[in-house]
Amino acid sequence: MAQRPTTRRPLIGVTAGTGRMMSGAWEGHEAVTLTAHYVRAIREAGARAVIIAPQDEWTDEEVQDLDGLVLTGGTDLDPALLGEAPRETDMAADPARDAFETALYRAARRTGVPVLGVCRGLQLVVVAEGGDLHRHLPVDLPAHPLTGIVPTPVTAEVDADSDTALAVGTRAEVTAFHHQGVREVPSSLRVVARHASGLPLAVEAVAGSPVIAVQWHPELESGHGPGEGLFAALVTALRTAGRSAAPSALV
């Protein structure tokens, strides 16, 4: 009997935060929060979004049920992860989310699951790999124009020999809003895009399964800009390389 073609779409895990319901019968109750932009962008790339809220750690076997992982934007990382004290400029930390997503990322690296990090997701990747962050760009890097949480168009200069360039080109106009950013990049990652101020805007894994992490919000540009290329690149990576790539030694 001829084998029927599969109709299974790639399953992309998408991390979410938590917050309080603001109105209605469930006002005040805790909710899982994620903008619908991510779900739309993943669907348009030909995959299915699997929303993952902070919870007990997933096992490697459970993570392997996913075809890819997106670490989404959100609040600042807990400064304790950097060995530093809180500042007045910090956004409220969410240590439970930090711990859960760090463990999820490390499991993905161990098991060869491709990863796309977005804004906070980029910062989590860098810190999980042993890097460091600028805590407040207006003070640490005044030449960088992003001084708050208002969406700002910026230009990313992208290395031609990178997966990011294959997705968005070597010069991309992107949408960013953040007040923290990458300061030190560990040897397991390489910077593949920068802003004119020198701030890294994208990193990729040097070895192991594909990791692309960007300091902008490609989900906002899905369907009509660089975002479409990045989410499509994730799906392409997991279809072509995916599990055939050697897993990372990161534990």
Residue, then its C-alpha position, 0 to 999 in steps of 0.5 A: m500500500a502506498q504511504r500517504p503523504t504527511t499533513r503534519r506541519p512543523l511544531i514550533g514552541v513559543t514561550a509566553g509570559t504571565g500577567r493579570m486579566m484586566s477585565g471581565a469575570w476573570e479580572g485579577h486572575e493570572a493569565v498566560t500572555l503572548t501577542a498574537h503576532y507570533v502565532r500569525a508569523i509562525r502560521e504564515a511560515g507554514a508551521r504550527a505554534v505551540i504556546i509554552a507558559p512557565q511551568d516545571e521544566w520540560t525533559d529533553e524527550e519532551v523538548q524533542d517533540l518540538d521541531g523548533l523553539v521561539l524565545t519571545g520578547g518581554t520584561d528584563l532578565d533578573p539582574a541576579l543572573l548577571g550577578e548584579a543588583p537591581r537598578e531603578t531603570d530595570m523593568a520588573a523581573d520574572p525569575a520563574r520565567d527566566a529559569f524556565e526559559t533558560a532550561l528550555y533553551r539549554a534542552a533545545r541546544r542539547t537535543g538539536v532543536p533549532v531556536l529563534g530568539v526575539c529581543r528578550g529572547l536574544q538577551l536570554v540566549v546570550v546570558a545562558e551561553g555565558g555572556d553579559l548585557h548592557r543594563h540601560l543603554p541611555v547610560d551604557l551606550p548613549a550613541h544608541p537611539l533606543t531609549g525606551i519602549v516605543p517602537t523605533p525603526v533602525t538599520a541592521e548591518v548584517d554579515a553576508d556570510s550569516d544565516t540571518a543575511l540569507a533571511v533578511g539581506t545584508r542591510a535590513e530596516v527593522t522594528a526595535f524597542h528595548h533599553q537593554g542590549v548585548r555587551e559581551v558575547p561568549s565564544s559559543l556565539r558570533v555577532v552577525a548584525r550590528h547597529a551603527s552605534g556598535l550594539p549587536l543586533a543579531v547573534e548566531a550559534v558557532a556550532g551545533s543546531p541552528v540558533i538565530a537571535v535578534q534584538w528586534h521584533p520580526e513578528l511585527e513585520s511578518g508578511h511584509g518585511p524582514g520578519e517573514g524571512l526570519f520565521a521562514a528561515l527557522v522553518t527551513a532550518l528545521r526541515t533541512a538541518g534540524r536534528s541532523a546537526a550535532p547538538s550543543a555541548l551546553v548543559 
